[in-house]
Amino acid sequence: MKTKVFLITPPFTQLNTPYPATAYIKGFLNTKNIPSTQADLGIEVILELFSKEGLENLFNHTIPKTQNLTPNSQRILALQDEYIKTIDSVIAFLQGKNPTLALQICQEDFLPEASRFAQLEDTDWAFGTMGTQDKAKHLATLYLEDISDFIVECVDVNFGFSRYAERLGRSANSFDELYLALQEEPTYIDQVLFSILTERIETIQPELFLISVPFPGNLYSAFRSAQYVKKHYPNIKIAMGGGFPNTELRSLSDARVFEFFDYITLDDGELPVELLVKAACQTEPVDLEFKRTFLLENGKVVYKNNSIRSDYKQSEVGTPDYSDLLLDKYISVIEIVNPMHRMWSDGRWNKLTMAHGCYWGKCTFCDISLDYIKIYEPIAANLLCDRMEEMIAQTGENGFHFVDEAAPPKLMQALAIEILRRKLVVTWWTNIRFEKRFSGDLCLLLKASGCIAVSGGLEVASDRLLKLIDKGVTVEQVAKVTRNFTEAGIMVHSYLMYGYPTQTVQETVDSLEMVRQLFEVGVLQSGFWHQFAMTAHSPVGMYPENFGVVKETETIGTFANNDINYVDKTGIDHDKFSFGLKKSLFNFMHGICFDYELQEWFDFKIPKTKIHPDFIANALEEEENFNIKPTAKIVWLGGKPLVEHFTKSKKGNSWEIMALTFHDKKESFTIQTYKKEGEWLIQMLEKLLVYSSKIYTFQDIKSDFETRFEDFELFWYSKPVNTLREFGLLVL
């Protein structure tokens, strides 16, 4: 009899799409014929809470405790009948099932309103660019956030839509606080979780219960779920894996953790889970093999890595399987007007990975010593497309978020060509490095294949600090690459960083000026400032003396160890820049306040910027090097032309001319050429079509041309070919 596996993501992650870890593992287990069922308990708990019955229970639970409520919660309680009446229709609307409700929501007398709606005055200008559906989604999101505020005040202080009791998981060097919280009576939210969990366990009857913990905001619920199953179903083996243990629990030594879990695995989960399945089958714990697994032996935490088997290659792990998940029940919200954050929270995305690890793998703030970054292994474009087609067939969704650390340009190019070759209609976005390989033509190819957005790290917009980070880019290069994406119609989001070790106040001001200029010239559409955090597995964390910082302590905690407290020798308080940086960026994103002095964003004195006011504009005006390598690939995105023949005469001489008229999706254009060259061009364009099985290089075309004519360069740089270059003849 085969071991039955139950995989969960505990509350809470995203509301609009499942976190993909359990789908990846289920897809792998399918290749081994190991039966498994998965659930996203986050969305299930939310749907239970935010329903007519859920709100009735919630308000009934709250009424005995209505002393000393804030005016906001008193208002929500007074309007409880309105909330109960509208909740099911609002959730259905956010699930995409009730689109006509948008018209009522936008009337602004349909939904009960509490304090979250006060911010509408600040965002009113944004609705000019929002359609009715988007405006209604935003209003419905505020409505849900009002109820959430009520839950936090009256029911459970730790509640949050995309995280739960996150404070207990953040930098928890000691297990004490979380352990104490787990000894307390289960909360109202816990009870909702338990009722769903009981139903699932009774139905599935698993032998192995796998809990994926991607973030600190899932940790408390993971332990609560494990605690509940341990108590009521003691024969089920319980394991934890995922992003949180991979980064935080690598030096785990607190035995109390294993009152809740039997195993905790690190890094890629496929082989460790396969060995856990095998271990769960055995009645006697003899000669058990483990891969990167913590467990308890004789009351002590031990790390077992005694399997000599290698991890599976990416080509062997199967296609992520989203079956069992309630794909039609996820809710799309619009919390804020930031366009990239909106993509994260609005719409259903199938999640895939182009390559395991990072092809650059040098950034000094990043966990480059860990396998999830360090081991780089790309997946072939044809296999990626096979997986995309499988997932479209299974989920009915053709939107893809490639969750790479940094997608490799060469693989993105191959994937785009394969998508176009198969004539797939998909929408996709990913994370990149702003490197010079993203030429204007490559960006046009990516756009043609369905790429709508990229996000990448500009980090600190200072060449000195970018060198210290070992980012491998300059601000000028970032400007040119973001320009190429923007001109192709691909939205660009930039991760911005402040407070990097040795960063001066002047560099923070100059960095803000660079960002202001990037938005002003229109090559960035979205961004977000993050304050630098020092992590244990990054070069800064491992060798702080090289970066001018000192760890506050060398003590290694018995539970989580990742974020490190440190002292920067500059003595600068970087926290004080946070508000001004974020407020200025919010305005820049919406095309306003570029003429403000930078000093106006801060309530303390800052130095004047040393950056020339046209630095970015001047960088973008520099001439590009147009030398084409012989190995460059040439692709034609257009179609076949309509051909007309006519004769041109001059001073007694006549020439046969061809007029080739092309139609693209937006417009038509005509080029003229001599007949013989035109005939060659028609044949060559057919060979260069992106749908063709063979890809031709610049040298292939040159050699073919020179078997019939002379002076290929003169032809290539002529007006007809330049026109074709503008309309989809790409050099890659």
N, C-alpha and C positions, 0 to 999 in steps of 0.2 A: 504494500500500500504506500502511495507517494505522500510525502509531507505536504500539508496544505499551509500556504503562506498568506498572511494578511499584512498588507503594507498600508501605513497611514502617513499623512502629513497632519500634525496636530494644529489646533488653532494658534495663530491666524497668520496667513500670508496675504496674497492678493485676492480681491473679490472678483476680478474679471476673468481670471484664467488660472488653471491649476499650476502649482509649482511642479516642475517636470521630473523631480528625482524618482518618485515611485513609478512613473511611466517608463523611465529608462530601465529601472530594475525589473519591472514586469516584462518589458520587451526582451530583456536578457533571459529571464526565467523561461519564457516561451521557447527559446532556442534549446533549452535543456528539458523541455516537457515537464516542468515543475509547475503544478497548478497554483495560481495565486489570485488574490482579489485585492483591489486597492480602494482607498477612500481618502478624500480631502475633507477631514472633519471640520476644517475651518469654515468652508462654505456651508456645510450642513448645519453647524451650530448657528451661523448667522441667519440662515433661512428659517430655522426653528424659532429664534428670538424675534426676528422681524417678520412676523406673520400676525394675522388677526388673533389667533389663539395665544401666540407667544406674547403679544403685547398685553392681552387681557391678564395673563398669568403674571407678567412683569408688574403691571400697575397694582394688581391685588397683593403681590408680595411687598410692594412699597408702601401702600396706604397706612399700615400700622406705624411706619417710621417717618411720618411727615413733619416731625418737629424740626425747627431750625433749618428749613430748606431755603436755598437762595431764591430770589424772585424768579429767576429763569426756570428753575425746576418746579416752582409753584405754578408757573404759567403752563408748563408742559402737562403737569398733573391735572390742571383745570381743563385742559383741552384733550384729555385722554380719549374721549369718545371720537373726536375728529381724527386722531392718530389711528385708532382701532379701525375706523371706517375706511380710511384711505390706504392703509399699509399694503394690503395684498395687491391692489391695482398699481401702486407705485413700484413695488418689487417686480411685478410682471412687466411694467414699462421698461425698467432697467435691465430686464432679461431679454428685451427686444420683442416681447410678445404683444405689446399693447401700444403701438406707436401713436395712435390717435389721441391718447391721453396727453401728449405733449401740448396740444392746443389748450387744454384746460389748465395744465400746470403753469403755462406761460401767462395765463390771465392774472396770476398772483393773488387769487382769492379762493383757490382750491385747497392748497396745502396749509396746514397750521404752521405758523412761523414763530420761532423763538430766537435766541441771541445770534445764531449763526447767520441769519438773514441780514443782520446789521451790516455785514461786510459787502452786501450788494451795492451799496453806494460807491464803494471803492472800485468795484469791478464792472460797473455799468457800461463803461466805455468798451469793454471787451465784447459785449453782446452784439455790437455792430458787426463784428466779424463772425458771429456764431449764428447758425441756423436755429430754427425752432426746436429741433430735436436736441441739439447741443445745449441750448439755454435751459430746456426742460430737464435734461440730465443734471446740469449744474444745480438747479433749484432742488431737484429730488435728492441730490447728494447732501445739500445743506440740511434738508429735512431729516435725513438719516443721521447726520452728524449732531443735530439737536437731540435726537433720541439717545445717541451715544453719550452725549454730555450728561443726560439724565441718568443713564446707567452708571456712569463713572461716579456721580455724586451720591446716588441713592442705593445702588445695588452692589457695584464692584469697582473699586477704585483703580483696578489694574486693567480694565477693559480698554480695548482699542481695536479698530477695524482690521488693521494689518499686523498687529502685534498684541501680545497679551502678557502682562507682567514682565515686560522687557527689562525693567530695572533690575530684576532678580537674576537675569542672565548676563547683563553687561559687566565685564571686568570682575567676574565673581571668582577671585583667587581662592576664596574659601567657600565651601559648600554650606557653611553654617546657616546663612540667612535663608537660602532656598530650602534647606532641610527643615528649618523651623516652620516656614510657610506651609510645607507639606504635612506637618503634624497638626495643623489647624483644621477646623471643620471645612469641608469642601464648600466653595462659594456657589452662588446661584448659577453662574456660568458653568462651573464644574459639573453641577447636577445635570444641566442640559447636555453637556458632553457625555456624561456617564450613560444617560438614557439611550443616546445614539450608539455608543460603543457596545452596550449590552446587547442591543438588537443585532448588531453586526456580528459580534462574537458568537451569539447563539445560532445565527444563520450559517456562518462560515465554518465554525468549529475548527479553527486553525491549530496547528502544533507549534508554529513559529510566528511571532508577532514582531514585525519590523517597523520601527518608528524613525522617520526621516526628520532631522532637525536642521533646517537650513540656517536659521537666524536666532539670536538671543530671544526674540519675541515669540518663539515656539517652545522654548525650553521648559518653562513652568508646566505648560499643558502636556508636554511629552512625559514629564515625570508624573503628573497627575494620572495620565492614561495608564502608564506602566504600573503605578501604585494600585490603581483600581483593578487591573487585570491580574496582578500578582495576588491580590487579596481574594478575588472571587473565582479566578480560574488558575490555580497554582500550578497546574501541569503544563501550561503554555510557556514556552521559552520566549524571552523578550530581548530584542537587540535594538541598539541605537546606532544610526550612521548619519552622514550628511555634512553640510558645510560647517555647522557649529562644532561638532567634535573634531572635524578635520583640522580646524585652525586653533580651537581653544583647549581641547582636552588631550593634547599630545603628551603631557607629563602627569596625567591623572594618577593620584595615589590614595584618594579618600575611599576607604572600603564601604562607607555608608551608601555610596552611589549604587552598589550592587545589591542593596535591599530592594531596588526598583528594577534594575536591569541585570540580565545574565551576561550579556556581551555588549561591548561598544567597539565598532570597527572604524578604521581610519582610511581615508583616501578612496580610490576607485572601489565601488561596492560589489562589483560582479563576482569576483572570485571569493572574497570573504563571505558573501551571502551564500554562494553555492556550498562552501564548506560548512557553514552554519546549518544549512538544510540537511547536510549529511550527518552532522553531529546530532541534530534533533531526532534523527531516525534511530540512533544507536541507544540501546537501553543501558549499556555499560560504557563508562567514559574511558575506553581503552584506545591508545594510539590515535587520538583525535588530532586531525590536522587543522591549523588555523592560519589565517593570513591577516596580519596587522590587526589583531583583536585583543582588547583588554578583557580580562575575566578575573574572577576571585578564586584563589586556590589557598586552602588552609588559612582563611581569614585575611589573606594579603592580596592586593591588586597585582596581577602579573600581566605582562605584555607578551602575547604568543604570536610568533611569526615563523612557525616551524614547517610551513609548507614549502616545498622546493618548486612548486608550480609557478610559472610566470603569469602575470596579469594578461587578460584577454586583449587582443588587438582591437582597435575601434571597428574594424571590418567584421569582427566576430560577435559583437555585443547585441546585434539585432536592432530592430526598429522600435523606438518608444511606442508603448501601447497605452492608449488613453481609455480603453474600455473600462467599465465599472464607474468611471467618474461622471458626475452629473453635468455633462458639457452644456446642456441647454438651460441650466439653472444658474450659471454664473451671472453676476450683475456688473454692468459697465457704469462706472461713475466718472464724473469730471469734478475733481476736488479743487484744482487750481488751474489757472489759465496757461501755465508753462506748457508749451506744445509737446515737449518730449515726455514730461511726467504724465501728460494726458494720454500718450500712447501706452505707457505702462499700466494705466488704470482703466482704459476704455477699450473694449473689444477683446475678442478671444484670439489668442495666438498659440499656434502649435510651436513648441520649443524644440530646437535641434542644435547640434554643435557641429561646426565645420571641422574643427581641429581640437584635439585634446591638448591642453597646455597653451603656452604662449611662444610664438616663434621668435620674439625679441628677447624676453626673459632677462632683462638687465635692470629695470627700474628699481632704484634703491629703496623706495617706500613700499615695494610690493613683496608678497610672500614667495620670492623666487626660489627659496630653498625647499619648498614643499612640492610634492609630486604633481599636484593639480596645475601648477604653473610650469614646473621644471621639465616634465616629460612632454615633449612636443610630438604629436602624431596627427597629421592631417588625414582626412577621409577623402577618398577619390570622389570627384564631382558626379560621376555616373551613379555611384552608390548613394550619395546624398540625394540625388534626384529620385532614385528608386524609393528611398525612405520618405521623401516628400509626397510622392504619389500614393504610397501606402497610407500615410497619415491623412491625406485629403479624403481618400476613400473611406477611412474609418471615422473621421471626425466631421466631415462635411465642411470643414473650414480650410480656406486656402491662404490664410495669413501665417507667416512664419517669423519668429524672433530667434535668430541665431545667437545663443548665449555665450559666445566665445569670450575669452579674456581679451583677445585682439585677433580678429579674423585676418588671415593672410591675403594680401592683394592678389597674388597669383592664383590662389584657390578661388577667391571671389570671382575672378575673371573666368576661370574654367567653369564654375557653377553657373554664372550668368549665360555663358554660351550654351551650356547643356540645357538650361531652362528654355532658352529661345529655340534651340534645336528641337526640343520635344513639344514646343508650342504650348507650354504650361502657362496658365494665367494665375500668377501668385503675387502676393504682396509681402515684402520682407524688409527687415532692418537688422542691424548688428552693431557691434562695438569694434572700433578700428584704432590703429595708430595713424596720426596725420603724417604719413610719409610720402616722399615725392613720387613713388610709383603710382599714386592716384592721379594720373594725368587727366586732362579734360576728356579725352576719348574714352579712357577706362570708365570714368564716371557716367558718360553717356550710355555705355554698354550696360552698366549696372542698372541705370534707370530704366532702360528698355526691357530688362529682365524682371522688373517689378520692385527694385529697391527704392524705398521711399524715404529712408532716414538712416543716418549713421550717428553714433556717439563716440567721442574720443577724448583723450586727456590732453588738454593744453597745460594742465596743472598750473605751475607758476609761470606767468608770461614774462620770463626773464631768461635771457640766454645763459647767464652765469649759473643760475639755479637749475635750468634744464640740463646743463652739462653735469652738474653735481648729481642730479637725479639719474643721469645716464639715459635720458629719454631718446636720444638719437635724433632729435628734431630741433629746429630753431623757430622763433616766433614768425620770422619772415616766411619760412617754409609752410608753417601751419596756415598762414594767411592765404598762400597760393593754393594749397590743397582744399581749404574750405571754400575758396572761390570756385574751384573746379566742380565741387559737389553742388554748390548753390546754383551755378549756371546750368547744370544738368537738371535742376529741379529736385534735388535730394536735400532734405532738411538736415541741418548740422547742429548737434548738441555738443557742448564742450563741458567736460569736468574741469573745474577750476579749483586751485588749492592755495591756501595761505597758511603762514606759520611754519613753513618748512625750516628745518634746522639752519641756522646762520642767516635766515632771511631778515633783511633790515627793513625799517619803516619805509625808507626811500624805495626799496624794491617792491614793497606791497603797493605803494602809491603808483609806481611806474607800471606794475602789473595791471592795476585797475585801468590806467590810461590805455594800455594796449587793448584790453577787453572793450573799453568804450569805443575805440577806433574800429575794432573788428565788427562790432554791431552797427556802427555808424555807416561804414561802407557796405554793409548788407551781406557780409560773408558768413556771419553766425546768426542763427535764428533762436537758439536756446542755450542756456547754460545754468550751472549750479555751483556755488562756492562750497567747498568742504574744508574744514580745518584739518591740518595734518595730524594724523594719529600714528604713533610709533608702535609697530607690532613686532612680536618676538621673532618672527621667521623672516623678516626683511633684513637687508644689509644694514640699514640704520639701526635696527634693533639688535643685531648680532655684533656690530662693530661701531657703537655710538661714538667712540673717541675720534673716528675718522670724519665725523659730521658735526663736531663741536657741541655735543650734548652729553649729559651724564644721567644714567639711570638713577632713580630715587632709591631703589633697592635691588640687590641681586637675588633676593629671596624668591624661590620658585614656589608658587601656591600649590595646594594639594588638589585643587579642582581646575578652574579655567585659567589658562595662561596665554594671553595674546596681546591685549593692549598693555603698553608699558608707560608708567608715569615717568617723566624725565624733566630735567632742568636744562633749558637752553642758555648757553653761556652769554648770549646777547642780552639776556634779562628783559627782553621785550614782552609785554603783555599782548599777545596776538588776539586774545578773546575780544578785546575792545573794538577790533575792526569788523567783527562779524555783522553787526546790524547795518553799517554803512555800505559794506560790500554787497550785501544781499538786496538792500533797498535800491541801490543804484542799478544793479543788474536787472531787477524787476522792471524798472522803467526803461532801460536800454532794450530789453526784450520786446517792448511794445512801441519802440521807435520814438521815444520821447526823452527829453532832458539831456540831449547830447551837448547842449551849450552850457550846462551847469559847470561851474568850477568844481573840481573834485572836493575841495574843502567843504562844500555845501552838504556833502553826504555824511559828514562826521561832526560830532559835537565837541571835538578836541582838536588842537592844532596839528596839522600835518604839513610836511614840506611840499613845495611845488614839484610837479613832475619834471623829470629831465628828458622825457621822450618828445621828439619833434611831433607837432600836431598832425603832420601828414605822413608819419612813418609808415603806416600800413598802406595808405593810398599810393605812396611812392614805390613801395615794395611790389605792389600789384601791377605797376606800370612798367616794371623792368622787362626787357625783351627775354622771352624764353628761348632756350637752345632748341632749334627745330631739326637738328641732325637726326635722321632716322637710321636705326641700326638695321643691318641686313637681315637679322633674325626676328625683327618686329613682325607680329602677326597682323594681317590685314583682313578686316571683316566688313561686309556691306549689310547694313540694317534695312536698306530700302528694298524696292521691288523691281520688276521688269519695266523697261520704258516703252512708251508708244513711239514708233519711229516714223519720221517723215523725211523724204529725200527731195533735195532741190539743187540747182546749179547756180554758182556765183561766178560772175564774169567781171574782169577788170583789165582794161587795156588789151583786149583781144585774147586774153587768157581766161580759161574757165576751170572751175573746180567742182567736183561732186561733194556736196555737203550733206551731213545727216543732222537732223534736229531730234534730240532724244528728250521726250517729255515724261517726267516722273511725277507720280502722285503719292504724297505721304498723307498721314492722317489729318494734317492741318491744312496743307496747301499743295500747290503744284509748281514745278519749276522746269525750265527747259535749258538744255545745253546744246551747243553746236560744235561739231568737229568734222574733220575730213572723213570721207566715207570709209576708207580702209581702217583708219585708226578707230573710227566709231564702231565698225564691225568687231574689231578686236576687243574694244571696251565692253560691248554688250556681252560677248562670250566670257570675258574675264569677270564681270560683275556677277554673272550667274554662278561662276565657280566660287566667288567670294561670299555668296549669300550665307548668312549666319546659320541657315538650316543645313548647309552642306556637311557631308561627313568629314571632308578633309579641310584643314586650315592651311592657308597659303601664307608664306612669309613675303616680306618686301623684296628679298632677293629672288624668290620664285617668280614674282610678277615682272621684275626687271629683266630677268633672263628670258622669260617668255616673250616680252615686248621686243627685246633685242634680236630675237631670231627673225623678225620681220621688218623692224624699223630701226632708226638710229636716234641717239640722244634721248634716252628715257627720262633723264632729269628735266629736260625742257618740257616734255609732255606732262610729267608728274606735277610740276609746279605751274602748269598752265591754268587759265581761267576755268575751263570745263571741270578739271579735276578738283580745283579749289572749291568750286560750287558743290561738287559731290561730297567733299570733306565736310562742308557745312551741313549737309543733309544726311549724314550717316555712313560715310566711308571712313572707317575708324582705323587708326594705327595704334596697335596695342603692344 
